[in-house]
Amino acid sequence: TTVASNTGIGLVNQGTAGFFAVLAAYNTTADCANWDGGSATSQFSMSSDATCGTGTFGFTYTNTDPLLQPLALNGGSTWNHELPIGSPALSKVSPCGASDDQRSVSRPAPCDIGAFERLETVSLSLGKIGVGSIATAGVPFTYTLIITNNGPDFATNIVVTDTLSGGATFGSVVGSSNPTSLTFSLAGASATFTVSVIPTNSAFVITYTVQPPVNGGVFSNTASIAAVDQQQTSSNPTAGGGDVTASANADLEISKVADPATVLPGGVITYTLVVTNNGPSVAQAVTVTDQISGGTLGGLVATSSGVSSVISGNMLTFTVSSLNAGGVVTMVYTATAPTTTGVVTNMATVASATYDGNPGNNTPPGGGTSTLVGQAALAVSKVQTYTLGVGGRVRHHGLVTYTITITNSGNVTATNVVLTDTLSAHLSYVSGCSFTSPNVLCSLSDLAPGATTQVIIVARATTPGAVITNSAVASADNATPATSNAVSAQVEYRVWMPIVRKP
């Protein structure tokens, strides 16, 4: 009920009364008056002055201007006061006491105070912008939705449904006008966006990504809009993004291992090539070319199923008709190193008839592999010194010291170098390395190209007059054993004369 703009008092209570969603406003003397001690109950009622809040009325809202419009038919058969946009009497009553207003207009909860129910109306338009019409599989494609509320009321709980075709799928929301006003659900080729409120004559922007079809092709995007809480008078409630053509994209990656990394002249090198399709598309007509230089191409050891090969001189070509995303093929083959020292180089490249958006991994890291062809070469020299005895000979029971120098004159590291020195039977071991009769053994680990190391062995001369000859041998895993120069010396003679005592 609306009681408004009367001359005098709007509502007078002389007994017991109940007021539900009553609107009293602009009455000249007072909106409410209580006579003869009447009593009343009130819910969801409003008055424009303070009189309905005192005594027994107890209106919920007092001293509140409902902004009533002048009397008019407003689409009904009886005159009434319209509640305009922004009136504080709007949407205050729940549950509604009556199902219809004075004009027989349905009242949805929460409904308005008084005899007039305002039906909110919005005119929504939907626009969509795609970033071009060309896309690439595996590369997100961006769309921007623009929702405009042309009024006259605020739009609340606006729902946009969006559907993709052609095998494209929704990616993620990357931006919006106000993230706190937006909720969304992205599932495969379907998406729902809900905006809590858009003021009159305002727009709300949503930016999101789409994953193009994994193997390329044409896809499109169509969206529609609906206002949940208001009557909608939209001229363009749907928007299409236009057709987008996506190219396939197969990221091929190649790796290579050469075994061993260092080989002796004339040795065999085994190469393992691995090609992986990182997707997202199927790679068509995959080709691997491999060029050997500095050596001689050998033959195939093994390949994955579906791999064909052609050998032409030192060029090896592998082909695969198609390789699915995530697929891997392996090729194993050999080459023979030259009989001289040097380097064997192997350069491999993978390509495909399908576009590859990441060509940086189409060759192995560094472009290929280089295998050093070489051999360690050991040289051993020996110098002896000793305790001088009679005649420049070795003193009997004197010390003999051998200083042995080992050099690697090869072009690769000598591995597990061992020096062996066999002592003469006329010597007893004193120090240096380890001794297992009659050999002194020195484990020297590895020796780099051009490097030198030195060993000192000390022994004691035990046999008078004996000639002591000594040499040492150095060996390594990858070198021919080398023998030092021989050194020799004679031990002094000792004569024991009997002592005769005369009586």
C-alpha positions as CSV (number, residue, x, y, z in Angstrom):
1,T,0.0,0.0,0.0
2,T,1.1,3.5,-0.8
3,V,-0.4,6.5,1.1
4,A,1.1,9.7,-0.3
5,S,0.6,13.4,-0.9
6,N,-2.6,13.6,1.1
7,T,-3.8,16.9,2.8
8,G,-3.6,16.2,6.5
9,I,-2.5,13.0,8.1
10,G,-1.7,10.0,6.0
11,L,-2.3,7.1,8.5
12,V,-4.3,7.3,11.7
13,N,-4.4,4.4,14.2
14,Q,-7.3,4.3,16.7
15,G,-7.2,0.6,17.6
16,T,-5.1,-2.4,16.7
17,A,-3.4,-2.4,13.3
18,G,-0.7,-4.3,11.3
19,F,1.4,-2.6,8.6
20,F,3.3,-4.7,6.0
21,A,5.4,-3.0,3.3
22,V,3.4,0.2,3.6
23,L,4.8,3.4,2.1
24,A,3.6,6.7,3.6
25,A,5.1,9.9,2.2
26,Y,4.6,13.6,1.6
27,N,1.4,13.9,3.6
28,T,1.0,17.5,4.6
29,T,0.4,17.3,8.4
30,A,2.1,14.0,9.2
31,D,2.6,10.6,7.6
32,C,1.3,8.8,10.8
33,A,-0.7,9.7,13.9
34,N,-1.8,7.5,16.8
35,W,-5.2,8.3,18.5
36,D,-6.8,6.9,21.6
37,G,-3.9,4.6,22.5
38,G,-4.1,2.3,19.5
39,S,-1.4,-0.4,19.0
40,A,0.2,-1.7,15.8
41,T,2.8,-4.1,14.3
42,S,5.0,-3.2,11.3
43,Q,7.4,-4.9,8.9
44,F,9.3,-3.5,5.9
45,S,7.4,-0.2,6.0
46,M,8.8,3.3,5.2
47,S,7.8,6.9,5.8
48,S,9.2,10.2,4.6
49,D,9.0,11.8,8.0
50,A,9.6,10.7,11.6
51,T,6.0,10.3,12.7
52,C,5.7,6.6,11.8
53,G,8.6,5.7,13.9
54,T,7.1,6.8,17.2
55,G,4.2,5.5,19.3
56,T,2.8,2.2,18.2
57,F,3.7,2.3,14.4
58,G,7.3,1.3,14.5
59,F,8.1,1.6,10.8
60,T,11.4,0.0,9.7
61,Y,12.5,3.1,7.7
62,T,11.6,6.6,8.7
63,N,12.7,10.1,7.6
64,T,13.5,8.4,4.3
65,D,12.5,10.0,1.0
66,P,11.3,7.3,-1.4
67,L,11.6,9.6,-4.4
68,L,8.0,8.9,-5.5
69,Q,7.1,10.2,-8.9
70,P,3.8,12.1,-9.6
71,L,0.6,10.2,-10.0
72,A,0.3,8.5,-13.4
73,L,-1.2,5.3,-14.9
74,N,2.3,3.8,-15.4
75,G,0.9,0.9,-17.5
76,G,-2.0,0.1,-15.2
77,S,-5.7,1.0,-15.1
78,T,-5.5,3.0,-11.8
79,W,-3.3,6.0,-10.9
80,N,-0.2,5.2,-8.9
81,H,3.2,6.6,-7.8
82,E,6.2,5.1,-9.7
83,L,9.3,4.2,-7.7
84,P,12.3,5.5,-9.8
85,I,15.8,4.0,-10.2
86,G,17.7,4.7,-7.0
87,S,14.7,4.8,-4.7
88,P,15.5,3.5,-1.2
89,A,12.1,1.6,-1.3
90,L,13.3,-0.8,-4.0
91,S,14.0,-4.5,-3.2
92,K,13.5,-4.2,0.6
93,V,10.7,-6.8,1.2
94,S,11.3,-10.6,1.4
95,P,9.2,-12.6,1.4
96,C,6.7,-10.5,-0.5
97,G,3.3,-10.0,1.2
98,A,1.4,-9.9,-2.1
99,S,2.1,-11.6,-5.4
100,D,1.1,-8.6,-7.6
101,D,1.3,-4.9,-7.3
102,Q,-1.6,-2.3,-7.9
103,R,-1.2,-2.8,-11.6
104,S,-1.3,-6.6,-11.4
105,V,2.5,-6.7,-12.1
106,S,4.2,-9.7,-10.6
107,R,6.4,-9.1,-7.5
108,P,9.7,-11.1,-7.5
109,A,11.4,-11.3,-4.2
110,P,12.9,-9.1,-2.8
111,C,10.1,-6.8,-3.8
112,D,9.5,-3.1,-3.4
113,I,7.8,-1.2,-0.5
114,G,4.4,0.2,-1.4
115,A,1.9,-0.4,-4.1
116,F,4.3,-0.1,-7.1
117,E,6.7,-2.8,-8.1
118,R,9.5,-1.5,-10.4
119,L,10.5,-3.9,-13.1
120,E,14.2,-3.3,-13.7
121,T,15.2,-3.3,-17.3
122,V,18.6,-3.5,-19.0
123,S,19.8,-3.4,-22.5
124,L,22.9,-5.5,-22.8
125,S,25.2,-5.8,-25.8
126,L,28.0,-8.2,-26.3
127,G,31.1,-7.8,-28.4
128,K,34.1,-10.0,-29.0
129,I,37.6,-9.3,-30.5
130,G,40.0,-12.0,-31.5
131,V,43.7,-11.3,-32.1
132,G,43.8,-11.8,-35.8
133,S,42.5,-14.8,-37.8
134,I,45.7,-16.9,-37.8
135,A,46.8,-19.1,-35.0
136,T,49.4,-21.8,-34.3
137,A,48.8,-25.0,-32.5
138,G,50.4,-24.9,-29.0
139,V,50.4,-21.1,-28.9
140,P,47.5,-19.5,-26.9
141,F,45.1,-17.4,-29.0
142,T,43.6,-14.4,-27.2
143,Y,40.0,-13.2,-27.2
144,T,38.5,-10.1,-25.5
145,L,34.8,-10.0,-24.5
146,I,33.1,-6.6,-24.0
147,I,29.8,-6.6,-22.1
148,T,28.0,-3.2,-22.2
149,N,25.0,-2.2,-20.1
150,N,23.1,0.5,-21.9
151,G,20.6,0.9,-19.0
152,P,18.4,2.1,-17.8
153,D,19.0,0.0,-14.6
154,F,22.0,-1.6,-13.1
155,A,22.6,-5.1,-14.5
156,T,23.3,-7.8,-11.9
157,N,24.3,-11.5,-12.3
158,I,25.0,-11.2,-16.0
159,V,25.8,-14.6,-17.5
160,V,27.8,-15.1,-20.7
161,T,28.0,-18.6,-22.2
162,D,30.8,-19.2,-24.7
163,T,31.3,-22.2,-27.0
164,L,34.3,-23.2,-29.2
165,S,34.2,-25.3,-32.3
166,G,36.8,-27.1,-34.5
167,G,38.7,-28.8,-31.7
168,A,39.8,-25.7,-29.8
169,T,39.7,-25.6,-26.0
170,F,39.6,-22.8,-23.4
171,G,42.9,-21.9,-21.8
172,S,42.7,-19.4,-19.0
173,V,41.3,-15.9,-18.0
174,V,44.2,-13.4,-18.2
175,G,42.4,-10.2,-17.3
176,S,39.1,-8.5,-16.5
177,S,37.7,-5.1,-15.5
178,N,37.3,-6.2,-11.9
179,P,38.4,-9.7,-10.9
180,T,36.3,-9.5,-7.7
181,S,33.1,-9.1,-9.8
182,L,33.9,-12.1,-12.1
183,T,33.4,-15.8,-11.6
184,F,34.0,-18.3,-14.4
185,S,34.2,-21.9,-15.4
186,L,36.3,-23.1,-18.3
187,A,35.9,-26.8,-19.3
188,G,37.1,-28.0,-22.7
189,A,35.2,-26.2,-25.4
190,S,32.6,-24.6,-23.1
191,A,32.9,-21.6,-20.8
192,T,30.6,-19.6,-18.5
193,F,31.4,-16.1,-17.2
194,T,29.3,-14.5,-14.5
195,V,29.6,-10.8,-13.7
196,S,28.0,-9.7,-10.4
197,V,27.1,-6.1,-11.4
198,I,27.6,-3.7,-14.3
199,P,26.4,-0.1,-13.7
200,T,24.3,1.8,-16.2
201,N,26.1,3.0,-19.3
202,S,29.2,1.0,-18.3
203,A,31.2,-1.9,-19.9
204,F,32.9,-4.9,-18.4
205,V,35.9,-6.5,-20.3
206,I,37.1,-10.1,-20.0
207,T,40.3,-11.3,-21.7
208,Y,41.0,-15.0,-22.0
209,T,43.0,-17.5,-24.0
210,V,42.1,-20.4,-26.2
211,Q,44.3,-23.4,-27.2
212,P,44.0,-23.9,-31.0
213,P,43.3,-27.5,-32.3
214,V,46.4,-29.6,-31.6
215,N,46.8,-30.6,-35.3
216,G,45.7,-27.2,-36.7
217,G,42.5,-26.4,-38.6
218,V,39.7,-23.9,-38.5
219,F,38.0,-23.0,-35.3
220,S,35.4,-20.4,-34.2
221,N,33.9,-18.9,-31.0
222,T,30.3,-17.9,-30.3
223,A,29.0,-16.3,-27.1
224,S,25.6,-15.2,-25.8
225,I,24.6,-13.1,-22.8
226,A,21.6,-13.1,-20.4
227,A,20.6,-10.9,-17.4
228,V,19.3,-13.0,-14.5
229,D,17.8,-10.3,-12.3
230,Q,16.4,-7.8,-14.9
231,Q,14.3,-7.8,-18.0
232,Q,16.6,-7.7,-20.9
233,T,16.0,-5.7,-24.1
234,S,19.3,-6.5,-25.9
235,S,19.8,-5.7,-29.6
236,N,22.8,-8.0,-29.9
237,P,22.9,-10.6,-27.2
238,T,25.3,-12.9,-29.1
239,A,28.7,-12.3,-30.5
240,G,31.0,-14.5,-32.7
241,G,34.7,-14.3,-32.9
242,G,35.0,-15.2,-36.6
243,D,36.8,-18.2,-38.1
244,V,40.5,-18.6,-37.1
245,T,42.8,-20.8,-39.1
246,A,45.5,-22.6,-36.9
247,S,48.6,-24.2,-38.4
248,A,50.0,-27.4,-37.0
249,N,53.1,-27.1,-34.8
250,A,55.5,-30.0,-34.0
251,D,58.5,-29.2,-31.8
252,L,61.1,-31.7,-32.8
253,E,64.2,-32.2,-30.6
254,I,67.3,-34.2,-31.4
255,S,70.1,-35.4,-29.1
256,K,73.2,-37.4,-29.8
257,V,75.7,-39.5,-27.8
258,A,79.1,-40.6,-29.1
259,D,80.7,-43.6,-27.3
260,P,83.6,-43.4,-26.6
261,A,84.4,-39.7,-26.5
262,T,88.0,-40.6,-27.2
263,V,89.0,-43.4,-29.5
264,L,92.3,-45.0,-30.5
265,P,93.3,-44.7,-34.2
266,G,91.3,-47.1,-36.2
267,G,88.8,-47.6,-33.4
268,V,85.0,-47.8,-33.7
269,I,82.7,-45.0,-32.5
270,T,79.0,-45.8,-31.8
271,Y,76.5,-43.0,-32.2
272,T,73.0,-42.9,-30.7
273,L,70.5,-40.4,-32.1
274,V,67.2,-39.7,-30.4
275,V,64.4,-37.6,-31.9
276,T,61.5,-36.5,-29.7
277,N,58.3,-34.8,-30.9
278,N,57.4,-32.4,-28.1
279,G,54.1,-31.6,-29.9
280,P,51.5,-30.5,-29.8
281,S,50.9,-31.6,-33.4
282,V,51.8,-34.8,-35.3
283,A,55.1,-34.3,-37.2
284,Q,54.7,-35.3,-40.8
285,A,57.6,-36.5,-43.1
286,V,60.4,-36.4,-40.5
287,T,63.9,-36.4,-41.9
288,V,67.2,-36.7,-40.0
289,T,70.5,-36.0,-41.9
290,D,73.8,-37.0,-40.4
291,Q,77.2,-36.1,-41.9
292,I,80.5,-37.8,-40.7
293,S,83.8,-36.0,-41.3
294,G,87.3,-37.1,-40.3
295,G,86.3,-40.8,-40.2
296,T,84.4,-43.4,-42.2
297,L,80.7,-44.2,-41.8
298,G,80.2,-47.8,-40.7
299,G,76.7,-49.3,-40.6
300,L,73.5,-49.4,-38.7
301,V,73.2,-51.2,-35.4
302,A,69.5,-50.6,-34.6
303,T,66.6,-48.3,-35.3
304,S,63.1,-47.8,-33.9
305,S,60.2,-49.3,-35.8
306,G,59.1,-47.2,-38.8
307,V,62.5,-45.6,-39.4
308,S,64.0,-46.0,-42.9
309,S,67.7,-45.2,-43.7
310,V,69.9,-44.5,-46.7
311,I,73.7,-44.4,-46.6
312,S,75.6,-42.3,-49.2
313,G,79.3,-42.0,-48.6
314,N,79.6,-40.4,-45.2
315,M,76.0,-39.1,-45.2
316,L,73.3,-41.0,-43.4
317,T,69.6,-40.1,-43.9
318,F,66.8,-41.4,-41.7
319,T,63.1,-40.8,-42.5
320,V,59.9,-41.3,-40.5
321,S,56.5,-40.9,-42.2
322,S,54.9,-39.4,-39.1
323,L,55.7,-39.0,-35.4
324,N,53.0,-38.4,-32.9
325,A,53.2,-35.8,-30.2
326,G,55.3,-37.3,-27.4
327,G,56.7,-39.9,-29.8
328,V,60.4,-40.9,-29.7
329,V,62.5,-42.7,-32.3
330,T,66.1,-43.9,-31.8
331,M,68.9,-44.6,-34.3
332,V,72.2,-46.4,-33.5
333,Y,75.1,-46.6,-36.0
334,T,78.9,-46.7,-36.1
335,A,81.8,-45.0,-37.6
336,T,85.5,-45.9,-37.9
337,A,88.2,-43.5,-36.8
338,P,91.2,-42.9,-39.1
339,T,94.5,-44.6,-38.4
340,T,96.1,-41.3,-37.6
341,T,95.3,-39.0,-34.7
342,G,92.7,-36.2,-35.2
343,V,89.0,-35.5,-34.7
344,V,85.9,-37.3,-36.0
345,T,83.0,-34.8,-36.3
346,N,79.4,-35.8,-36.6
347,M,76.7,-33.2,-37.5
348,A,73.0,-34.1,-37.3
349,T,69.8,-32.1,-38.1
350,V,66.1,-33.0,-37.9
351,A,63.4,-31.4,-40.0
352,S,59.7,-32.0,-40.8
353,A,57.1,-31.0,-43.3
354,T,55.1,-29.7,-40.2
355,Y,55.9,-26.2,-39.0
356,D,58.2,-26.2,-36.0
357,G,57.9,-23.1,-33.7
358,N,61.1,-24.0,-31.8
359,P,63.9,-24.7,-34.4
360,G,66.6,-24.1,-31.8
361,N,66.6,-27.8,-30.8
362,N,66.6,-29.2,-34.3
363,T,70.4,-29.8,-33.9
364,P,72.1,-31.4,-30.9
365,P,73.6,-29.0,-28.3
366,G,76.7,-27.5,-29.9
367,G,75.6,-28.6,-33.3
368,G,77.1,-32.1,-33.2
369,T,79.7,-34.3,-31.5
370,S,83.5,-34.3,-31.9
371,T,85.4,-37.5,-31.0
372,L,89.1,-37.1,-30.4
373,V,91.2,-39.8,-32.1
374,G,94.4,-40.1,-30.2
375,Q,96.9,-42.2,-28.2
376,A,99.0,-41.6,-25.2
377,A,102.8,-41.9,-25.7
378,L,105.0,-42.5,-22.7
379,A,108.7,-41.8,-22.4
380,V,110.8,-42.8,-19.4
381,S,114.3,-41.6,-18.4
382,K,116.4,-42.7,-15.4
383,V,119.2,-41.1,-13.5
384,Q,121.2,-42.8,-10.7
385,T,123.2,-41.5,-7.8
386,Y,125.0,-43.5,-5.1
387,T,127.2,-43.4,-2.1
388,L,130.8,-43.3,-3.3
389,G,133.1,-46.1,-2.3
390,V,136.7,-47.1,-3.2
391,G,137.6,-46.3,-6.8
392,G,134.5,-44.3,-7.5
393,R,132.4,-47.4,-7.2
394,V,129.3,-47.9,-5.1
395,R,130.1,-48.2,-1.5
396,H,129.3,-51.6,-0.1
397,H,126.1,-51.2,1.9
398,G,125.8,-47.7,0.5
399,L,122.6,-46.2,-0.9
400,V,121.7,-46.1,-4.6
401,T,119.0,-43.5,-5.6
402,Y,117.1,-43.8,-8.9
403,T,115.3,-40.7,-10.2
404,I,112.8,-41.7,-12.9
405,T,110.9,-39.2,-15.1
406,I,107.8,-40.2,-17.0
407,T,106.4,-37.9,-19.8
408,N,103.3,-38.3,-21.9
409,S,104.1,-37.0,-25.3
410,G,100.8,-38.2,-26.8
411,N,97.7,-36.1,-27.6
412,V,95.4,-37.7,-25.1
413,T,95.6,-38.3,-21.4
414,A,97.4,-41.5,-20.4
415,T,95.1,-43.3,-18.0
416,N,96.1,-45.5,-15.1
417,V,99.8,-45.0,-15.5
418,V,102.0,-47.6,-13.7
419,L,105.8,-47.6,-13.3
420,T,107.5,-51.0,-12.6
421,D,111.1,-51.1,-11.6
422,T,112.7,-54.6,-11.1
423,L,115.6,-54.3,-8.6
424,S,118.8,-56.2,-9.0
425,A,119.4,-59.2,-6.8
426,H,122.4,-57.2,-5.5
427,L,120.1,-54.5,-4.1
428,S,117.8,-54.4,-1.1
429,Y,114.7,-52.1,-1.2
430,V,114.8,-49.0,1.1
431,S,112.0,-46.6,0.0
432,G,109.8,-45.3,-2.9
433,C,106.3,-46.4,-4.0
434,S,105.5,-50.0,-2.9
435,F,107.7,-53.1,-3.0
436,T,106.8,-56.7,-3.8
437,S,110.1,-58.5,-4.4
438,P,111.7,-58.0,-6.7
439,N,109.5,-55.2,-8.1
440,V,109.0,-51.6,-7.0
441,L,105.4,-50.6,-8.2
442,C,104.3,-47.0,-8.6
443,S,100.6,-46.3,-9.4
444,L,100.6,-42.8,-10.9
445,S,96.9,-42.4,-11.9
446,D,96.4,-40.3,-15.1
447,L,98.9,-38.2,-17.0
448,A,97.7,-35.4,-19.3
449,P,99.2,-34.7,-22.7
450,G,102.6,-33.0,-22.3
451,A,102.6,-33.6,-18.6
452,T,105.6,-35.0,-16.6
453,T,105.8,-36.8,-13.3
454,Q,108.8,-38.1,-11.3
455,V,109.5,-41.0,-9.0
456,I,112.4,-41.6,-6.6
457,I,113.4,-45.1,-5.5
458,V,116.2,-45.8,-3.0
459,A,117.9,-49.2,-2.5
460,R,121.0,-50.4,-0.7
461,A,124.0,-52.2,-2.4
462,T,124.5,-55.6,-0.8
463,T,127.1,-57.6,-2.9
464,P,130.7,-56.5,-3.0
465,G,132.1,-56.3,-6.6
466,A,128.7,-56.9,-8.2
467,V,127.7,-54.9,-11.3
468,I,124.2,-53.4,-10.7
469,T,122.1,-52.8,-13.8
470,N,118.6,-51.2,-13.6
471,S,115.8,-50.0,-15.9
472,A,112.1,-49.2,-15.5
473,V,109.0,-49.7,-17.5
474,A,106.0,-47.3,-17.7
475,S,102.6,-48.6,-18.9
476,A,99.0,-47.1,-19.3
477,D,95.6,-48.4,-20.4
478,N,95.9,-46.5,-23.7
479,A,99.6,-46.5,-24.4
480,T,102.4,-48.9,-25.5
481,P,104.7,-49.7,-22.5
482,A,107.9,-47.7,-22.5
483,T,111.2,-48.8,-21.1
484,S,113.7,-46.3,-19.6
485,N,117.4,-46.1,-20.4
486,A,119.5,-48.7,-18.4
487,V,121.9,-47.4,-15.8
488,S,124.6,-49.5,-14.1
489,A,127.3,-49.2,-11.5
490,Q,129.8,-51.6,-9.7
491,V,129.9,-52.1,-6.0
492,E,133.4,-51.7,-4.4
493,Y,135.4,-54.8,-3.5
494,R,135.9,-55.7,0.1
495,V,138.9,-57.8,1.2
496,W,139.0,-59.3,4.7
497,M,142.6,-59.9,5.8
498,P,143.2,-62.3,8.7
499,I,144.9,-60.8,11.8
500,V,147.8,-62.8,13.1
501,R,149.1,-62.2,16.6
502,K,152.7,-63.0,17.4
503,P,153.3,-64.5,20.7
